[in-house]
Amino acid sequence: MHYRKEVVRRFLADVERQTPTTIDVLQAMWMIAKAWNLVTEKTIANCFKKSGFKVTCEDEEDDLPVAELARTWQRVQEELHLQESDFEDFVTFDNDLAICGELTDADIVTSVLPVTDAEADEDEEEEGEIDEHNFTIKDAYNALNTIKSVFLKKGGLSDDVVKSITKLDCALDVITHTGGKQTTINDFFSNK
């Protein structure tokens, strides 16, 4: 459900930007990583409880992600003036989807080749000092995508790095959906 919520958020963001929605495999993988990191221990315990395993946990919470996704889907229908699409069809549209493919020998060789000096020099030329100006949330998302690309190209993409990146992504989502504005250091100390 968290993944589907990310897809709907992406779709709504593209509607607002008036751009077509395209999600490639890499973007889907990042969305899946983010969704998995949002799954709580309590959710997993409740899954075991519903399947008949004896689990000691507190009262079961409502399935908030499904309810929130349903509200978001309703908004999509209203915004795009869609016909009464069956929400269940949306939730299960990819149940029969093929989830793997075969790599060619060339693809495998390319993926393990080291980065050449020319490519490294080109990357260093792109790095420069950042001009200070009013950064937007769009700038933050672009920067996050750049960070993802660097870790993918240069290696070092450990579980901790993926979790950190998805936490940043979630924090940006909160700012985006709450209309957050930049605060001052005085605001920080006044809340304590």
N, C-alpha and C positions, 0 to 999 in steps of 0.2 A: 504494500500500500504506500510505503514511503517513496518507492521508486515511481509509482504511478503519479503520486503527488508532484514529484520533480518534473515528470513529463508534462503535466498540466501547467505547472508554473512556467516551464520553458515555452509552452504553447502560448500562454497568456502574455508573456514578455514579448514574444515575437509578434503577437497581434498588436500590442501597444506600439512597437517599433515599426509596424507595417512591413515586416519581412517574412518570407516563407519559413516555416519550421522544418529544419532538417537536423536529425540526430544521427551522427555516425557512430561506429562501434566504440571508438575511444571515448566519446562523450557519454555514451550509454554506460561504459564501464565506470567512469567517474561518478555518474549518477547512482549506479548500483553500490559503489563503495560508500558513498554518502548515505544512501538509504540503509545499508547494513549497519553503519555506525550509529544510526538513530534507533535501532532496535534495542530495547532495554532488556535487562535480565528478567524483569517482571513479565514482559511479553512472552519470552521463551518459556518461563515457568508456567504461564497460563496455557500455552500451547500443549505442554505436557499434561497439564491438568485436564484439558478438554479431550485429550486422546486417551484418557483413562489411567494414566500413571498417577500414583499417589505422590502428591507434592504438597509440602507445607508452605503456603504463601498466604498473604493477606487477601482480603476481598478482591475479587476480580473487577478491574476497571472497565468502563465502557470501551468499545472499540473506537477510540477517537480518530485514528487515522482514516478509517472508512467513512465515518460521519463527515470529517473535514473534506475528504476527497469528494464525497457526494455533493457537499455545498459548493465546492470549487467547480465541479462538473456542471452544476446548475447555472453557475455564473457564465461558464463557457457557452452553454446553450443560449442563454439570454443575450450575451454580447454578440454572438455570431448568428443569432436568429436561426438556430438549427431546429430541425424537426425534432419531435420527441424521440430522441435516440435512447435506446435502452441502456441504462447505466451498467447493467450486468454484462452486456455485449462489450462495453468499453473495458471493463475490468478483466474480462477473459479473452480479449481479442487475440492474444499471442500464445494461447495455450498449446496450439499445434505448430508453433513456429520452430524451424530448425535452429539449433543453438550452437552448432559447431561447423567448421569447414576444414578443408585440407590446405596446408601450406605447400608451396612448390619448393624444390631444392634451392632455387634462386632466392626465394623469400627468406628461407632459413639462413642462408649464407649472408645475405644483406643485414639481417638482424644481429648477427654476431660479429660483423666486421668492426674494427675500432674506428673512431672518428679521426679523419685526416687532419694534418696541421693546417691546411687551407680552410677547412670547415671551422676549426677552432679559432683561427685568426678572424674569420668572418664574424663569428659570434662575439669576439672581443670588440670588434669595431662597432657593433650594434650597441654595446654597453656604453653609456655615457652618463653625464650628470643629469639628474632630473630637475627640470625647472620647477620652482615652487609656484603653484597656482591652485586654484580651487578644484580639487579632484572630485569627480562625480562617482556615483556608485557604479556606473558603467566602466569608468577607469579602473575601479577596484576589481571588477569581474575580469577585465582584460588583463590586469596584472596577475590575478590568480591563475588565469589560463596560461600566461607566460611562465609562471612558476611550475605549473604542471608539465609544460613542454620541456623545460630545462631538466627536470628530474627524469622525465622519460628518455630524453636524448642522452643525458650524461650518466645515467644509472643512479643508484642510491635510493631507489624508490622502495623503502622499507614500509612495514605496516605502520610504524610510528609516523613516518612522513605522510602517508595516505590519510591517517587519522587527523593529523594536524591540518592538512589541506581541506579535508571535509569539514573540520570545525570552523575554519575560516569561511568556507562556503556557507555553512549554516548561519554564522554571524552576519554575513552579508545579506542572507535571506531575511533575517530579523530586522536589519536596518531598512531593507527595501520595503518590507510589509508594515513596518511601524512608522515609516516616514521619519526615521531618525535624522537628527541633525548633529553636526559636529559640536562638541561641548568644549568648555575651557577647563583649565586645571582648577579653577575656583569651584566649578560644578562638581568635580570629583571630591573635593574636600568638604563641600557643603552637605553631601549625601552621607558622610561618615558621622 
